[in-house]
Amino acid sequence: MTNLPLNAIRLRKLGDGDAPEYFILLKELDIGSAETNPLCLPCEDVSELHAKLVMHNGRLRIADLGTGEGTWVNGERLPPHTSKTLKNEDQLWLGSTNAVIRYVPKKNME
């Protein structure tokens, strides 16, 4: 699947039926275990500031911020301090936290 322009994404933690879905509308979003992050994942293997989601020109990218446990996209570890464009249904791992990215078409947001 090609990269799609998007207006929002849904991020849902996998493996936990009661996990909330996060609708992300910000241009940048810090993710980590620190409570000061807009998206806090309070897990031992998630760094205080682990990754950043960045919306640029209608595309969503994830950047690893030099973490020990790593940021993984579809089973491939991102080298520290690099980023990758995400596609619909991409699977993310931040430490052992697994989540899926789902695009939300603009018509579903109105």
DSSP file (Angstrom, degrees, kcal/mol; ACC not computed):
  #  RESIDUE AA STRUCTURE BP1 BP2  ACC     N-H-->O    O-->H-N    N-H-->O    O-->H-N    TCO  KAPPA ALPHA  PHI   PSI    X-CA   Y-CA   Z-CA
    1    1 A M              0   0    0      0, 0.0     2,-0.1     0, 0.0     3,-0.1   0.000 360.0 360.0 360.0 140.1    0.0    0.0    0.0
    2    2 A T        -     0   0    0      1,-0.1    86,-0.3    85,-0.1     2,-0.2  -0.360 360.0 -85.1 -81.0 164.9    1.3    3.5   -0.8
    3    3 A N        -     0   0    0     84,-0.1    -1,-0.1    -2,-0.1    84,-0.1  -0.525  49.3-150.0 -69.0 135.4    1.5    6.3    1.7
    4    4 A L        -     0   0    0     -2,-0.2     2,-0.1    -3,-0.1    -1,-0.0  -0.865  16.3-113.5-111.0 140.3   -1.8    8.1    2.0
    5    5 A P        -     0   0    0      0, 0.0     2,-0.3     0, 0.0    54,-0.2  -0.432  47.2-173.8 -61.0 147.4   -2.4   11.7    2.8
    6    6 A L        -     0   0    0     52,-0.6     3,-0.1     1,-0.1    52,-0.1  -0.967  39.5-159.4-146.9 161.0   -4.2   11.8    6.1
    7    7 A N  S    S-     0   0    0     97,-0.8     2,-0.3     1,-0.4    -1,-0.1   0.589  83.4  -5.2-111.9 -21.1   -5.9   14.1    8.6
    8    8 A A  E     -A  104   0A   0     96,-0.6    96,-2.1     2,-0.0    -1,-0.4  -0.973  60.8-143.4-162.3 162.9   -5.5   12.0   11.7
    9    9 A I  E     -AB 103  24A   0     15,-1.3    15,-2.6    -2,-0.3     2,-0.5  -0.943  10.7-136.7-130.6 157.7   -4.4    8.6   12.7
   10   10 A R  E     -AB 102  23A   0     92,-3.2    92,-2.2    -2,-0.3     2,-0.5  -0.952  15.6-165.5-110.7 135.2   -5.6    6.1   15.3
   11   11 A L  E     -AB 101  22A   0     11,-2.3    11,-2.7    -2,-0.5     2,-0.5  -0.984  10.1-179.9-120.4 120.9   -3.0    4.3   17.4
   12   12 A R  E     -AB 100  21A   0     88,-1.6    88,-1.8    -2,-0.5     2,-0.2  -0.984  27.4-127.4-127.7 128.4   -4.1    1.3   19.3
   13   13 A K  E     -A   99   0A   0      7,-0.8     3,-0.5    -2,-0.5    86,-0.3  -0.529  32.1-136.9 -68.3 133.3   -2.0   -0.8   21.6
   14   14 A L  S    S+     0   0    0     84,-3.3    84,-0.4    -2,-0.2    -1,-0.1  -0.537  75.8  34.6 -92.9 158.9   -2.3   -4.5   20.6
   15   15 A G  S    S+     0   0    0     -2,-0.2     2,-0.4     1,-0.1    -1,-0.2   0.521  97.0  89.1  81.1   5.7   -2.7   -7.5   22.8
   16   16 A D    >   -     0   0    0     -3,-0.5     3,-2.4     1,-0.1    -3,-0.1  -0.870  58.6-162.9-137.9 101.5   -4.9   -5.7   25.3
   17   17 A G  T 3  S+     0   0    0     -2,-0.4    -1,-0.1     1,-0.3    -2,-0.0   0.736  92.9  49.4 -57.9 -24.3   -8.6   -5.8   24.6
   18   18 A D  T 3  S+     0   0    0     -3,-0.1    -1,-0.3     2,-0.0    -3,-0.0   0.352  81.6 125.8 -96.3   5.9   -9.2   -2.9   27.0
   19   19 A A    <   -     0   0    0     -3,-2.4     2,-0.1    -6,-0.2    -4,-0.1  -0.397  61.0-120.4 -68.2 138.6   -6.5   -0.7   25.6
   20   20 A P        -     0   0    0      0, 0.0    -7,-0.8     0, 0.0     2,-0.4  -0.372  17.2-125.1 -73.4 156.8   -7.7    2.8   24.5
   21   21 A E  E     -B   12   0A   0     -9,-0.2     2,-0.5    -2,-0.1    -9,-0.2  -0.846  20.2-145.8 -96.1 140.9   -7.3    4.1   21.0
   22   22 A Y  E     -B   11   0A   0    -11,-2.7   -11,-2.3    -2,-0.4     2,-0.6  -0.939   2.4-154.1-108.6 123.3   -5.5    7.4   20.6
   23   23 A F  E     -B   10   0A   0     -2,-0.5     2,-0.6   -13,-0.2   -13,-0.2  -0.873  15.8-157.1 -94.2 122.2   -6.7    9.7   17.9
   24   24 A I  E     +B    9   0A   0    -15,-2.6   -15,-1.3    -2,-0.6     5,-0.1  -0.888  30.5 155.7-110.9 118.1   -3.7   11.9   17.0
   25   25 A L        +     0   0    0     -2,-0.6    -1,-0.1   -17,-0.2     2,-0.1   0.402  42.7 106.3-117.3  -3.7   -4.3   15.2   15.4
   26   26 A L  S    S-     0   0    0      1,-0.1     3,-0.1    28,-0.0    29,-0.1  -0.396  70.5-131.9 -78.9 155.6   -1.1   17.0   16.4
   27   27 A K  S    S+     0   0    0      1,-0.2    28,-3.4    27,-0.1     2,-0.3   0.800  97.0  22.6 -74.7 -28.7    1.7   17.8   13.9
   28   28 A E  E     -F   54   0B   0     26,-0.2     2,-0.4     2,-0.0    26,-0.2  -0.997  68.1-176.9-138.1 142.7    4.2   16.4   16.4
   29   29 A L  E     -F   53   0B   0     24,-2.4    24,-2.7    -2,-0.3     2,-0.3  -0.939  15.6-146.8-144.6 117.2    3.7   14.0   19.3
   30   30 A D  E     -F   52   0B   0     -2,-0.4     9,-1.5    22,-0.2     2,-0.4  -0.641  16.3-164.1 -81.4 139.8    6.3   12.8   21.8
   31   31 A I  E     +Fg  51  39B   0     20,-2.9    20,-2.1    -2,-0.3    19,-1.9  -0.987  30.2 108.6-125.9 133.5    5.9    9.3   23.1
   32   32 A G  E    S- g   0  40B   0      7,-1.7     9,-2.5    -2,-0.4    16,-0.3  -0.980  73.5 -84.1 179.5-177.0    7.6    7.9   26.1
   33   33 A S  S    S+     0   0    0     14,-2.4    15,-0.2    -2,-0.3     2,-0.2   0.645  89.7 101.9 -84.4 -15.2    7.2    6.7   29.7
   34   34 A A  S >  S-     0   0    0     14,-1.4     3,-1.9    13,-0.3    -2,-0.2  -0.489  75.3-132.5 -71.2 138.0    7.5   10.1   31.3
   35   35 A E  T 3  S+     0   0    0      1,-0.3    -1,-0.1    -2,-0.2     5,-0.1   0.645 101.7  71.2 -65.2 -14.5    4.1   11.6   32.3
   36   36 A T  T 3  S+     0   0    0      3,-0.1    -1,-0.3    12,-0.1    -3,-0.0   0.613  77.6  98.1 -77.9 -11.7    5.0   14.8   30.6
   37   37 A N  S <  S-     0   0    0     -3,-1.9     3,-0.3    11,-0.1    -6,-0.1  -0.534  80.0-130.6 -75.1 140.9    4.7   13.2   27.1
   38   38 A P  S    S+     0   0    0      0, 0.0     2,-0.6     0, 0.0    -7,-0.1   0.854 107.9  38.9 -57.7 -33.4    1.4   13.8   25.3
   39   39 A L  E    S-g   31   0B   0     -9,-1.5    -7,-1.7    -5,-0.1     2,-0.5  -0.906  84.5-169.3-119.2 101.4    1.3   10.0   24.8
   40   40 A C  E     -g   32   0B   0     -2,-0.6    -7,-0.2    -3,-0.3    -5,-0.1  -0.802  12.6-174.7 -96.7 125.0    2.6    8.3   27.9
   41   41 A L        -     0   0    0     -9,-2.5     2,-2.5    -2,-0.5     5,-0.1  -0.877  14.1-156.7-115.2  93.9    3.4    4.5   27.8
   42   42 A P        +     0   0    0      0, 0.0     2,-0.3     0, 0.0    -9,-0.1  -0.401  43.7 132.5 -76.9  73.2    4.3    3.7   31.4
   43   43 A C    >   -     0   0    0     -2,-2.5     3,-1.4     3,-0.1    -2,-0.1  -0.929  63.0-127.2-124.2 146.7    6.4    0.6   30.7
   44   44 A E  T 3  S+     0   0    0     -2,-0.3    -1,-0.1     1,-0.3   -11,-0.1   0.831 109.6  48.4 -61.9 -33.2    9.8   -0.3   32.0
   45   45 A D  T 3  S+     0   0    0     49,-0.1     2,-0.5     2,-0.1    -1,-0.3   0.260  92.7  89.4 -97.3  14.6   11.3   -0.9   28.5
   46   46 A V  S <  S-     0   0    0     -3,-1.4    -3,-0.1    -5,-0.1   -13,-0.1  -0.953  79.4-126.4-106.9 125.8   10.0    2.4   27.1
   47   47 A S    >   -     0   0    0     -2,-0.5   -14,-2.4     1,-0.1     3,-0.6  -0.218  23.9-107.8 -66.6 159.2   12.4    5.3   27.5
   48   48 A E  T 3  S+     0   0    0      1,-0.3   -14,-1.4   -16,-0.3     2,-0.4   0.906 120.6  18.9 -54.9 -43.7   11.2    8.5   29.1
   49   49 A L  T 3  S+     0   0    0    -17,-0.2    -1,-0.3   -16,-0.1   -17,-0.3  -0.880  84.7 156.5-126.0  96.8   11.4   10.1   25.7
   50   50 A H    <   -     0   0    0    -19,-1.9    15,-2.3    -3,-0.6    17,-0.3   0.903  54.7 -10.6 -94.6 -49.5   11.3    7.2   23.3
   51   51 A A  E     -FH  31  64B   0    -20,-2.1   -20,-2.9    13,-0.2     2,-0.4  -0.928  51.8-137.1-150.4 168.3   10.0    8.3   19.9
   52   52 A K  E     -FH  30  63B   0     11,-1.9    11,-2.6    -2,-0.3     2,-0.5  -0.999   8.2-149.7-135.6 131.3    8.3   11.2   18.1
   53   53 A L  E     -FH  29  62B   0    -24,-2.7   -24,-2.4    -2,-0.4     2,-0.4  -0.876  20.8-171.5 -95.4 133.2    5.5   11.0   15.6
   54   54 A V  E     -FH  28  61B   0      7,-2.8     7,-2.8    -2,-0.5     2,-0.6  -0.992  15.9-152.1-131.2 126.9    5.6   13.9   13.0
   55   55 A M  E     + H   0  60B   0    -28,-3.4     2,-0.4    -2,-0.4     5,-0.2  -0.875  26.3 167.5 -95.5 122.7    3.0   14.8   10.4
   56   56 A H  E >   - H   0  59B   0      3,-3.0     3,-1.6    -2,-0.6    -2,-0.1  -0.973  64.8 -15.6-142.5 123.3    4.7   16.5    7.4
   57   57 A N  T 3  S-     0   0    0     -2,-0.4     3,-0.1     1,-0.3    -1,-0.1   0.865 127.8 -52.7  52.4  40.8    3.0   17.2    4.1
   58   58 A G  T 3  S+     0   0    0      1,-0.2   -52,-0.6   -53,-0.1     2,-0.4   0.593 117.9 109.5  76.0  10.0    0.2   14.8    4.9
   59   59 A R  E <   -H   56   0B   0     -3,-1.6    -3,-3.0   -54,-0.2     2,-0.5  -0.922  61.7-136.3-119.7 145.1    2.5   11.9    5.7
   60   60 A L  E     -H   55   0B   0     26,-0.5    26,-3.4    -2,-0.4     2,-0.3  -0.868  22.3-176.5-103.7 131.1    3.2   10.5    9.1
   61   61 A R  E     -HI  54  85B   0     -7,-2.8    -7,-2.8    -2,-0.5     2,-0.4  -0.931  14.4-149.7-122.5 148.6    6.8    9.7   10.2
   62   62 A I  E     -HI  53  84B   0     22,-2.4    22,-2.1    -2,-0.3     2,-0.4  -0.966  12.2-161.4-115.1 137.4    8.1    8.1   13.4
   63   63 A A  E     -HI  52  83B   0    -11,-2.6   -11,-1.9    -2,-0.4     2,-0.4  -0.967  13.8-137.6-119.0 131.0   11.5    9.0   14.7
   64   64 A D  E     -H   51   0B   0     18,-2.5    17,-0.4    -2,-0.4   -13,-0.2  -0.714  11.0-151.4 -81.2 136.6   13.5    6.9   17.2
   65   65 A L        -     0   0    0    -15,-2.3   -14,-0.1    -2,-0.4    -1,-0.1  -0.054  57.4 -78.4-104.7  32.4   15.1    9.2   19.7
   66   66 A G  S    S+     0   0    0      1,-0.2     2,-0.1    13,-0.1   -15,-0.1   0.858  72.7 173.2  82.7  37.1   18.1    7.0   20.5
   67   67 A T        -     0   0    0    -17,-0.3    -1,-0.2     1,-0.1     4,-0.1  -0.393  37.4-135.4 -81.6 154.6   16.5    4.5   22.8
   68   68 A G  S    S+     0   0    0      1,-0.2    -1,-0.1     2,-0.1     3,-0.1   0.896 106.0  42.9 -72.7 -41.8   18.1    1.4   24.2
   69   69 A E  S    S-     0   0    0    -24,-0.2    -1,-0.2     1,-0.1    26,-0.1   0.699 109.0-138.6 -80.8 -20.0   15.2   -1.0   23.5
   70   70 A G        -     0   0    0     24,-0.1    25,-1.6   -20,-0.1     2,-0.4   0.060   5.7 -94.3  89.8 162.8   14.6    0.5   20.1
   71   71 A T  E     -C   94   0A   0      7,-0.4     7,-3.0    23,-0.2     2,-0.4  -0.989  40.8-164.8-118.0 127.5   11.7    1.6   17.9
   72   72 A W  E     -CD  93  77A   0     21,-2.7    21,-2.1    -2,-0.4     2,-0.5  -0.918  13.0-165.8-121.0 140.1   10.5   -1.1   15.4
   73   73 A V  E >  S-CD  92  76A   0      3,-2.5     3,-1.9    -2,-0.4    19,-0.2  -0.983  80.5 -20.9-125.1 118.2    8.2   -0.8   12.4
   74   74 A N  T 3  S-     0   0    0     17,-2.9    18,-0.1    -2,-0.5    -1,-0.1   0.862 129.1 -49.5  51.6  40.9    6.9   -4.0   11.0
   75   75 A G  T 3  S+     0   0    0     16,-0.3     2,-0.5     1,-0.2    -1,-0.3   0.447 115.5 113.9  83.6   0.2    9.6   -6.0   12.7
   76   76 A E  E <   -D   73   0A   0     -3,-1.9    -3,-2.5     0, 0.0     2,-0.3  -0.918  63.2-133.1-109.4 123.3   12.4   -3.8   11.4
   77   77 A R  E     -D   72   0A   0     -2,-0.5    -5,-0.2    -5,-0.2    -7,-0.1  -0.546  16.3-131.9 -75.9 132.7   14.4   -1.8   14.0
   78   78 A L        -     0   0    0     -7,-3.0    -7,-0.4    -2,-0.3     3,-0.1  -0.658  27.0-112.8 -77.5 135.3   15.0    1.8   13.2
   79   79 A P    >   -     0   0    0      0, 0.0     3,-1.2     0, 0.0   -15,-0.3  -0.389  51.1 -81.5 -60.3 148.3   18.6    2.9   13.6
   80   80 A P  T 3  S+     0   0    0      0, 0.0   -15,-0.1     0, 0.0     3,-0.1  -0.210 114.2  13.3 -53.8 141.2   18.9    5.4   16.5
   81   81 A H  T 3  S+     0   0    0    -17,-0.4     2,-0.3     1,-0.2   -16,-0.1   0.775 103.6 112.8  62.9  31.3   18.0    9.0   15.6
   82   82 A T    <   -     0   0    0     -3,-1.2   -18,-2.5   -18,-0.1     2,-0.3  -0.829  51.2-146.4-122.7 167.7   16.4    8.0   12.3
   83   83 A S  E     -I   63   0B   0     -2,-0.3     2,-0.3   -20,-0.3   -20,-0.2  -0.878   5.4-160.0-132.5 165.6   12.8    8.2   11.1
   84   84 A K  E     -I   62   0B   0    -22,-2.1   -22,-2.4    -2,-0.3     2,-0.3  -0.998  25.7-114.4-146.0 140.0   10.6    6.3    8.7
   85   85 A T  E     -I   61   0B   0     -2,-0.3     2,-0.3   -24,-0.2   -24,-0.3  -0.598  36.0-139.6 -73.9 134.5    7.3    7.1    6.9
   86   86 A L        -     0   0    0    -26,-3.4   -26,-0.5    -2,-0.3     2,-0.3  -0.698  12.7-157.2 -99.1 149.4    4.4    5.1    8.2
   87   87 A K    >   -     0   0    0     -2,-0.3     3,-2.0   -84,-0.1    14,-0.2  -0.772  39.6 -72.3-116.9 164.1    1.7    3.5    6.2
   88   88 A N  T 3  S+     0   0    0    -86,-0.3    14,-0.2    -2,-0.3    -1,-0.1  -0.317 119.7  14.4 -55.7 135.3   -1.8    2.4    7.1
   89   89 A E  T 3  S+     0   0    0     12,-2.6    -1,-0.3     1,-0.2    13,-0.1   0.505  86.2 154.3  74.0   7.7   -1.8   -0.8    9.2
   90   90 A D    <   -     0   0    0     -3,-2.0    11,-2.5    11,-0.2     2,-0.4  -0.404  39.6-132.5 -61.6 143.6    1.9   -0.5   10.0
   91   91 A Q  E     - E   0 100A   0      9,-0.2   -17,-2.9    -2,-0.0     2,-0.4  -0.862  20.9-161.8-102.1 133.8    2.8   -2.2   13.3
   92   92 A L  E     -CE  73  99A   0      7,-3.4     7,-2.6    -2,-0.4     2,-0.4  -0.873   9.1-165.7-114.2 146.2    5.0   -0.4   15.8
   93   93 A W  E     -CE  72  98A   0    -21,-2.1   -21,-2.7    -2,-0.4     2,-0.6  -0.990   5.4-177.4-128.5 124.3    6.9   -1.7   18.8
   94   94 A L  E >  S-CE  71  97A   0      3,-2.6     3,-1.9    -2,-0.4     2,-0.4  -0.931  78.8 -46.2-116.6 101.6    8.2    0.8   21.4
   95   95 A G  T 3  S-     0   0    0    -25,-1.6   -49,-0.1    -2,-0.6   -23,-0.1  -0.632 124.5 -27.9  64.7-126.8   10.2   -1.6   23.7
   96   96 A S  T 3  S+     0   0    0     -2,-0.4     2,-0.6    -3,-0.1    -1,-0.3   0.350 113.4 111.5 -99.2   6.1    7.7   -4.4   24.1
   97   97 A T  E <   - E   0  94A   0     -3,-1.9    -3,-2.6   -52,-0.1     2,-0.4  -0.721  53.2-161.8 -83.3 119.7    4.6   -2.2   23.5
   98   98 A N  E     + E   0  93A   0     -2,-0.6   -84,-3.3   -84,-0.4     2,-0.3  -0.868  16.4 164.8-106.5 132.8    3.0   -3.1   20.2
   99   99 A A  E     -AE  13  92A   0     -7,-2.6    -7,-3.4    -2,-0.4     2,-0.4  -0.938  25.8-135.4-141.6 162.4    0.6   -0.8   18.5
  100  100 A V  E     -AE  12  91A   0    -88,-1.8   -88,-1.6    -2,-0.3     2,-0.5  -0.952  13.5-136.6-122.7 143.9   -1.0   -0.4   15.0
  101  101 A I  E     -A   11   0A   0    -11,-2.5   -12,-2.6    -2,-0.4     2,-0.4  -0.839  22.7-178.8 -96.9 130.9   -1.4    2.7   12.9
  102  102 A R  E     -A   10   0A   0    -92,-2.2   -92,-3.2    -2,-0.5     2,-0.2  -0.996  22.3-130.3-132.0 130.6   -4.7    3.2   11.2
  103  103 A Y  E     -A    9   0A   0     -2,-0.4   -94,-0.2   -94,-0.2   -97,-0.1  -0.496  11.7-148.6 -76.3 145.4   -5.5    6.2    9.0
  104  104 A V  E     -A    8   0A   0    -96,-2.1   -97,-0.8    -2,-0.2   -96,-0.6  -0.950  18.6-133.8-114.6 109.1   -8.7    8.1    9.6
  105  105 A P    >   -     0   0    0      0, 0.0     3,-1.6     0, 0.0     4,-0.4  -0.274  20.5-116.4 -61.7 149.4  -10.1    9.6    6.3
  106  106 A K  G >> S+     0   0    0      1,-0.3     3,-1.9     2,-0.2     4,-0.7   0.856 113.2  62.0 -55.3 -38.2  -11.2   13.2    6.5
  107  107 A K  G 34 S+     0   0    0      1,-0.3     3,-0.3     2,-0.2    -1,-0.3   0.776 100.8  54.3 -62.9 -24.4  -14.8   12.3    5.8
  108  108 A N  G <4 S+     0   0    0     -3,-1.6    -1,-0.3     1,-0.2    -2,-0.2   0.499 103.8  56.5 -85.6  -3.5  -14.9   10.2    9.0
  109  109 A M  T <4        0   0    0     -3,-1.9    -1,-0.2    -4,-0.4    -2,-0.2   0.581 360.0 360.0-101.0 -13.5  -13.7   13.1   11.1
  110  110 A E     <        0   0    0     -4,-0.7    -1,-0.1    -3,-0.3    -2,-0.1   0.469 360.0 360.0 -87.2 360.0  -16.5   15.6   10.2
